[in-house]
Amino acid sequence: MGRSPAVFRLIAIPALCWCCLLEGQETVDSAEKGRDLRLLDSLVLEEWGSEGWSLERLEARDALVRLAGDSEPTPALDWGLALHRWLRSDQDAHLRVRFMDRASGRCENRAPSREDLLSAAGFWAGFAPGEGVPENARAQWLEATWGWVGTYGDCTEGSGMTTEAHPIETDAGMAVEDCGGYIHWTISGFGVESDRSFRKACSRMVRFIRRLDKPVLLDLRGNLGGYRTRRHAVLAAFLTEDQWPRESERPWGTGDSTWIEVPPMPSVRFRRPLDVPLAVLVDGLSFSASLLLADALLHSERAALFGCAPLGVPGGCSGSPEVHVLPGSGWRVEVPTRMTLISLGALDAGYGLSEHATCDAGGRPLEDAISWLRSVRPAP
C-alpha cells in the first residue's frame, strides 16, 4: 500500500559501498539513533501536533521508529533517508536533512530522466520534497541537486536533462532586459549579495522600467526565497503600502499560535508604484519569499500568474530555517523558526498551474505570459 520506504529500497542498488560515500561515521548504532530521534521530536512535534497526521507521515514515522528500534547498526545513509522521509511528510522544503553536507564530491554528468528520478521503485525519489508536492517541483528539485545526490548512487550513467544550467549574469540576484514589447525582470533570489548591493540594483532596475514604461514579466523561476525586506521592496515597486494584503507571523515549533502583524519594511521605497501590466512567472523551484510576493500581487489583483505548480502553496510558508546537528549520527537538519501568513481572501488553495508542465526557457508557460503581456491594455 503506497510507496515502499526509501530506506528499505537501498539494498536493491547494486555495487554501492555506502561506507565509502559518507565522511566520518559509517553506521549508526541503536543508542545514537535514539538520541537523534529525541532531538528531532523536540524540534517538530509541537508544530505538528498529535492529531490529523497524513497517511504518508504515519507510514514514515512507523518506518523510522522500526529502524531506530533495530539493535543492529544502520548504515548512515539509510538512517538519513529515513529521517528525511519523515520530515518531508510536512511538504515543507524548509524542513529537511542536508545531504549535501555529507556528499563525497559532485557528479558532473547528466541526471537520469524525470521518470527515473520520480520512480516509486527507484532510489532518487527519497531525496525529493514530500509526496504531496507537485510532480514538477519534485523533479526540478532533484535535477537541480543532482550534483550531490548523484554521489549517493551511480554517477557514471544517466540520461535526460542536464543539471548544469547557464544562468544569466545578475546584479544582486536580479537582471532586467528590454525585450521589445515587454521588459523581462529576473529575480533569482532575495538573499544574494549585500543589502546595499540589492538596494542599488533594485532602484536602478525600477528606474529603467519606469523610463521605458512597458509591460513587465517578473520572472521568479528558481527563486527559493530570501529576505523579507527585499521581497517588500519589489512589492513596493508595484503597489502602495495601503494596497498590500495583511501579513502576520508566529514562531514555528514552539506551540505559540499567536499571530503578530508584520508592518511593511521594504529595503527600498519608491515615491509611486509602477503603473504597467505585470505578469509573474514561477516554476517548480519557486518557494518561500518568492511565493509570498506572488501571493500579495495576486491578492491585490495587480498581476497575472503563469508557469508550473511551484514548491509551495498560496497563503504563507515557514521561514528562517536553522541548522541542527543530530547528536548521534551527525546528520545536519534544517528546521524553520517562524511561520508567515498572507491574508488571501478568495484566492484558491492552489495556484491552478500544471503539475506536469516544464517551465524551461522556451516552454509554453513563458510563451503564454508574453502573449498576455502583449495583449493586455494598460490602465488609463
C-alpha positions in Angstrom: 0.0 0.0 0.0 1.6 3.3 -1.1 5.3 3.6 -1.7 7.7 1.3 0.0 10.0 3.1 2.4 13.1 4.5 0.6 15.3 3.2 3.4 14.4 -0.4 2.5 14.8 0.1 -1.2 18.5 1.0 -0.8 19.5 -2.7 -0.6 18.4 -3.1 -4.2 21.1 -0.8 -5.5 23.9 -3.0 -6.8 27.6 -2.4 -6.4 27.4 0.5 -4.0 29.6 0.9 -1.0 27.7 3.3 1.3 30.5 3.4 3.8 32.8 4.9 1.2 30.2 7.6 0.3 29.9 9.2 3.7 32.6 11.0 5.5 33.2 10.0 9.1 30.7 7.7 10.7 29.8 4.6 8.6 27.0 3.3 10.7 24.6 4.5 13.4 24.0 2.3 16.5 20.8 2.0 18.5 21.8 4.5 21.2 22.8 7.0 18.6 19.6 6.6 16.7 17.6 7.2 19.9 19.5 10.4 20.6 18.7 11.7 17.1 15.1 10.9 17.3 14.6 12.6 20.7 16.2 15.8 19.5 14.2 15.8 16.3 10.9 15.1 18.2 11.6 18.1 20.4 12.0 20.3 17.3 9.0 19.4 15.3 6.3 17.6 17.3 4.9 20.8 18.9 4.3 22.3 15.5 2.8 19.1 14.0 0.6 18.2 17.0 -0.7 14.7 17.7 -3.8 14.6 15.6 -4.6 14.7 11.9 -1.4 13.2 10.6 -1.4 12.2 7.0 -1.0 8.5 5.9 2.4 9.5 4.4 3.5 10.9 7.8 2.2 7.9 9.8 3.9 5.4 7.4 7.2 7.4 7.6 7.1 7.5 11.3 6.5 3.8 11.6 9.4 3.1 9.4 11.6 5.5 11.3 10.7 4.0 14.7 11.2 0.5 13.5 14.7 1.4 12.2 15.5 3.2 15.5 14.5 0.1 17.5 16.7 -2.2 15.4 19.6 -3.3 17.7 21.8 -3.7 14.6 23.9 -0.7 13.4 22.2 1.1 10.5 24.2 2.5 7.5 24.4 6.3 8.0 22.7 7.0 4.6 19.8 4.6 5.3 19.3 6.4 8.6 19.5 9.9 7.0 16.9 8.9 4.3 14.5 7.6 7.0 14.8 10.8 8.9 14.3 12.8 5.7 11.3 10.8 4.7 9.6 11.6 8.0 10.5 15.3 7.8 9.3 15.7 4.2 5.9 14.4 5.1 5.2 18.1 6.1 5.5 19.1 2.4 7.9 21.9 3.5 11.2 22.4 1.7 12.5 24.3 4.7 12.3 21.1 6.7 14.9 18.6 5.5 18.1 16.7 6.0 21.1 18.4 4.4 22.5 15.5 2.4 24.9 17.8 0.5 26.9 18.3 3.7 27.9 14.6 3.7 28.3 14.1 -0.1 31.8 13.0 -1.2 32.2 15.4 -4.1 29.9 16.1 -7.0 28.6 14.4 -10.1 29.3 16.4 -13.3 27.4 14.2 -15.7 23.7 14.2 -16.7 20.9 13.3 -14.4 18.5 10.4 -15.0 15.3 11.1 -16.8 12.4 12.6 -14.8 10.6 9.3 -14.9 13.6 7.6 -13.3 14.1 10.4 -10.7 10.4 10.1 -9.6 10.0 6.4 -9.8 8.5 4.9 -6.6 10.6 1.8 -7.1 13.8 3.8 -7.6 16.4 5.4 -5.4 16.4 9.1 -6.2 12.8 10.0 -5.1 13.9 9.6 -1.5 15.8 12.8 -1.6 13.0 14.9 -3.0 10.4 17.0 -1.1 7.2 15.3 0.1 4.9 13.1 -2.0 2.2 15.8 -1.8 4.5 18.4 -3.5 3.7 18.8 -7.2 5.4 16.4 -9.6 7.2 19.2 -11.5 8.6 20.7 -8.2 9.9 17.3 -7.0 11.6 16.7 -10.4 13.1 20.1 -10.6 14.4 19.8 -7.0 16.2 16.5 -7.9 17.5 17.9 -11.2 18.9 21.0 -9.5 20.6 19.0 -6.7 21.8 16.1 -8.9 25.4 17.3 -8.3 25.4 15.9 -4.8 22.5 13.5 -4.9 24.4 11.6 -7.7 27.3 10.8 -5.4 25.0 8.6 -3.3 24.1 6.5 -6.4 25.5 5.8 -9.8 27.5 8.8 -11.0 28.7 7.1 -14.2 25.4 6.6 -16.0 22.3 8.6 -16.6 20.4 10.3 -19.3 17.9 13.1 -19.7 18.2 16.7 -18.7 21.5 18.2 -17.7 21.5 19.9 -14.3 24.2 22.5 -15.1 22.2 25.5 -16.2 23.6 28.6 -17.8 22.3 31.4 -15.6 22.2 34.9 -16.9 24.5 37.4 -15.2 22.8 39.1 -12.3 23.3 42.1 -10.1 22.4 41.2 -6.5 20.4 38.3 -7.9 18.5 40.4 -10.4 18.6 41.3 -14.1 16.5 43.4 -16.4 16.2 43.2 -20.2 14.2 45.2 -22.8 12.6 42.5 -25.0 10.8 44.9 -27.3 7.2 44.7 -26.4 7.9 44.0 -22.7 10.6 44.1 -20.0 11.9 40.9 -18.5 12.8 41.4 -14.8 14.5 38.3 -13.4 15.0 37.8 -9.7 16.8 34.6 -8.9 16.7 35.0 -5.1 16.2 37.5 -2.3 19.3 36.6 -0.5 22.1 37.3 -2.9 24.9 39.8 -2.1 24.7 42.6 0.5 21.7 44.8 1.3 23.5 47.8 -0.2 24.1 46.0 -3.5 20.4 44.9 -3.6 19.1 48.5 -2.9 21.3 50.0 -5.6 20.3 47.3 -8.1 16.6 47.4 -7.3 16.5 51.2 -7.6 18.3 51.1 -10.9 16.1 48.5 -12.4 12.8 50.2 -11.3 14.1 53.4 -12.9 14.8 51.5 -16.1 11.3 50.1 -16.1 9.7 53.5 -15.3 11.7 55.2 -18.1 10.6 52.6 -20.8 7.0 52.3 -19.5 6.4 48.8 -20.9 4.7 45.7 -19.5 6.8 43.7 -17.1 7.4 40.0 -16.9 8.6 39.3 -13.3 10.5 36.1 -13.6 10.7 34.2 -10.2 11.6 30.8 -11.6 14.2 29.1 -9.4 13.8 31.7 -6.7 13.9 29.8 -3.4 13.4 32.9 -1.3 15.4 35.1 1.0 15.0 38.3 3.0 11.6 39.8 3.7 12.9 43.4 3.3 13.9 42.7 -0.2 10.6 41.0 -1.1 8.8 44.0 0.3 11.0 46.3 -1.8 9.8 44.6 -5.0 6.2 44.7 -3.8 6.6 48.4 -3.1 7.6 48.9 -6.8 4.2 47.8 -7.9 1.8 48.6 -5.0 1.4 51.4 -2.4 1.6 50.0 1.1 -2.1 50.6 1.8 -2.8 48.1 -1.1 -0.8 45.3 0.5 -2.6 42.3 2.0 -2.3 41.8 5.7 0.8 39.8 6.7 1.3 38.0 10.0 3.8 35.7 11.6 4.3 33.5 14.6 7.1 31.3 16.0 7.4 27.8 14.3 7.6 24.8 16.5 7.1 26.4 19.9 3.4 25.8 20.4 2.7 29.5 20.3 -0.2 30.2 18.0 -0.3 33.9 18.4 -0.1 35.7 15.1 1.6 39.2 15.1 1.0 41.6 12.2 4.1 42.4 10.2 4.5 46.0 9.1 5.8 47.0 5.7 9.6 47.0 5.8 10.9 47.5 2.2 14.6 48.0 1.9 13.9 50.4 -0.9 11.0 52.8 -1.1 9.5 54.5 -4.1 7.6 57.7 -4.5 4.9 56.0 -6.6 4.5 52.4 -7.9 5.0 51.3 -11.5 1.7 51.6 -13.5 2.3 48.9 -16.1 0.8 45.5 -16.8 2.5 42.8 -14.8 2.9 39.0 -15.3 4.6 36.8 -12.8 6.3 33.6 -13.9 7.0 30.7 -11.4 8.3 27.2 -11.7 8.9 24.1 -9.5 11.6 25.8 -7.6 9.7 29.0 -6.7 9.3 29.0 -3.0 9.2 30.9 0.3 9.7 34.7 -0.2 9.1 34.5 -4.0 5.7 32.9 -3.5 4.8 35.4 -0.7 5.5 38.1 -3.2 3.3 36.4 -5.8 0.6 36.0 -3.2 0.5 39.7 -2.4 0.4 40.7 -6.1 -2.3 38.2 -6.9 -4.4 39.1 -3.9 -4.3 42.8 -4.9 -5.2 41.8 -8.5 -2.1 43.6 -9.6 -0.6 40.7 -11.6 -1.5 37.6 -13.6 0.3 34.3 -12.7 1.9 31.9 -15.2 4.2 28.9 -15.1 4.1 25.5 -13.4 3.0 24.4 -9.9 5.6 25.8 -7.5 7.3 24.2 -4.5 4.9 25.9 -2.0 1.2 26.7 -1.6 -0.6 30.0 -1.5 -1.2 31.9 1.7 2.0 31.5 3.6 5.0 29.4 4.5 7.7 28.7 7.1 10.9 30.6 7.1 14.3 31.4 8.7 15.4 27.8 9.0 18.1 26.9 11.5 20.6 24.1 11.1 20.7 21.5 13.9 23.4 18.7 14.2 21.8 15.5 15.3 23.9 14.2 18.3 24.0 10.5 17.3 24.5 10.3 13.6 25.9 13.8 12.9 23.4 14.4 10.2 22.5 18.2 9.8 18.9 19.1 9.5 17.2 22.4 8.7 14.2 23.3 10.8 12.1 26.5 10.4 11.8 29.1 13.2 8.8 31.2 12.0 5.6 30.9 10.1 4.3 33.7 7.8 0.7 34.1 6.7 -0.6 36.3 3.9 -4.4 37.1 4.0 -5.6 36.0 0.6 -9.3 36.3 0.7 -10.8 34.3 -2.1 -7.5 33.0 -3.6 -7.8 29.3 -4.2 -6.0 26.7 -2.1 -3.8 26.1 -5.2 -2.3 28.3 -7.9 -4.2 26.5 -10.7 -0.9 25.7 -12.5 0.1 22.5 -14.2 1.9 19.9 -12.0 3.4 18.2 -15.0 4.4 21.0 -17.4 8.0 22.1 -17.8 9.0 25.7 -17.3 12.2 25.8 -19.4 13.3 29.0 -21.2 11.4 28.1 -24.3 8.4 26.4 -22.6 4.7 27.1 -23.1 4.2 29.0 -19.8 6.7 31.6 -20.9 5.0 32.0 -24.3 1.6 32.3 -22.5 2.9 35.1 -20.2 4.4 37.0 -23.1 1.2 36.7 -25.2 -0.8 38.0 -22.3 1.5 41.0 -21.7 1.3 41.9 -25.4 -2.5 41.7 -25.4 -3.4 43.5 -22.2 -4.0 47.2 -22.3 -2.5 49.5 -19.6 -4.9 51.0 -17.2 -5.9 54.6 -18.1 
